[in-house]
Amino acid sequence: MKKIINYFFELGMLKKYHHNGVMAAGVKIPDTVAEHSYRAAVIAYVLGKLEGVDAEKAACMLLFHDAPEARIGDHNKIAQRYIDREEVEENVLKEQVEGLPLAMAKDIEEMWIDKHKGSSKLALVAHDADLLETAIQAKEYLDIGHPTQGWIDNVKDHLKTASAKKLIKELEKTHFTDWWKNLKKI
């Protein structure tokens, strides 16, 4: 049980690490890795339902997809030019789950590998959910004046599923505050 509790504490580090790539666009306090993972998991669930795959598994994949960053932090696209992030993260993940019950550790490893290396429809949904969350966050930054259109354009070029492609088109037409405009009382 001690190793499981330690794993929970370790994952708490994701609440402390901020995505650093958007700092180049002037964002002073970017979202955290944990914030990204949560919304990406919700997006994965919705995309899973839209695409007809196991939505719960898609969401679960996204809950664990950035777990290795609890040890090594976030590496933006510039840093990724110099390191093999996938290999490093896979090694970290294997160490992270060593203290968990064997079947649980195996499930987490398999989900991580499928999300990062798989080509199944489920893996494509997980991949697109991760990217869509990045685009949604970039749109929020764009709408408050940061030059992050390039992040959205990059995501658009890499989406695989039909639903994700439809969602990003809608994202571009939507201001990030639109959701609450008709909710407030006059």
N, C-alpha and C positions, 0 to 999 in steps of 0.2 A: 504494500500500500504506500510505503514511503516513496518508492520510485514513481508511482503514479502521481502523487502529490507534487513531487519535484517537477514532473513533466508539466503539470498545470502551471506551476510557477514559471517555468521556462517559457511556456507559450505566452505568459503575461508580458514578456519582453516585447512582443509584437505591438502592444499598446504604447510602447515608448519609442519605437523606431518610426521615423517619418520617411515617406517616399521622398527621395532627394532630387530626382530628375527635374521636377518642376521648379526647383529653386533657380534654375537657369532662366526661367521665365519670370522671375521676380516674386514667386510665391514665398512669403516669409515663413509661414508655418503650414506645411503641407499635411495632408491626411496621413494617418498612421497606417502601418501594414495591417493591423487588426481591423481598422475601419474599412479598409479595402477588402479584406477577406470576408467580413460580414456581408457587405453589400454584394460582393461577387457571388457569395453562396445563395443569397436571395435571388439574384439574377439567374444563376444556374438552375434553381428550382423552377422559375418561370419559363426559362428557355427549354428546360427538359420537358415540361408539360406541353409547350408549343410544338416541340419537335418530336414528341411521342417516345421519349426515352425515360428511363427511371429517374424521375426528378429528384427524389430523395438522395439517391446515390450521387447525382450531379452536384447537388448542394453540399453533400458531405465531402466530395472531392475538393471543393473550393474552400471548405473550412480548414483543410490540412495543406493546401497547395503551397503556402508560403511559410510553413512551420520552420524550415531550416533557417529562415531569416532571423529567428530568435537568437541564433548563435552568430551568424555572419553579417547581419544587417541587410539593408536594401542596396542593391547594385543597379544603378541606372544604366542606360544604354551605352554611355561613354565608358564607364567602368567595365562593362561586359565585353568591350573590345579586347581587354587585356587578361581576362580570366575565363576559364571554362566553368561558368556558373552552374550549368546542369550537373556536371560531374561532382563538383564541390557540394552542391545541395543534396544530391543523392547520397553521398557519403555521410553528410551531417544527419540526414533523415534516418538512416540506418542506425546511427549511434543514438539518436534521440529516442527511438522506440525500443531500444534494447531492454529496458527495464519494465516494459509493459507485458502483459500476458501475451504469449506467443501468437495466438489467433488474432488478437487485436493488433499487434505490431504488424503482422502479415497483411491484414486488411488495409492498414494505413499505408504501408509501403506499396501495395498493389494499386491503391487509388492514386497515390502520388505518381507512380511510374506511368499509369494509364493516362493521367492528365497531361503529363509532360512529354510522353513518348508515344502514346497510343494513337491509333487512327480510326478507332471505332466511332460510331455516331455519338456515343456518350462522351468520349474524349473530345470530340469536336465541339459539343455543347459546352463542356467545361472550359475548353480553350476560349471559345467565344464569350462566355460569361466573364472570364478574367479580363479579356480585352474590352468588352463593353463597359465594365465598371471603370476601367481606366479612361475611356472616352467620356463617360458621364461625369467623372471627376474633372476631366479637362474642360468640359463644357461649363461646369460651375465656375471654374477659374476664368474661362474666357468671358463669361457673362459679367464678371466683375472687373474686367479690364486686363487680364493677363494674356499674353500672346501664346495661347496653347492650341490654336487651330491645327497645328502640325501633329499633335498627339491624336486628335480626332481623325485627321486624314490618314495617318499611319494605321490606326485601328481599322478604318474602313477598308483599306487595301488588304487586310489579313483575315477578315471574317470569313467563315466557311458556311455557316448555316443560313437558310433562307430567312428564318425568324430574326436572327441577329442583324442581317442586312436590312430588313424592314425597320427594325427598332432604331438603328443608327440614322436612318433617313428621318424618322420622326424626331429623334434627339436633336438633329440639326435645326429643326423648325421650332423647337420648344425652348423657351427661356426657363432657366432652372427654378424660377419662382412661380411659374404658372400653376403649379399644383395647389397653391393656397389662395390664389386671387379671388375665387368665388366663395371662400370659406369664412372670410372675415365679416363681421357685422358692422354696419354703418352707424 
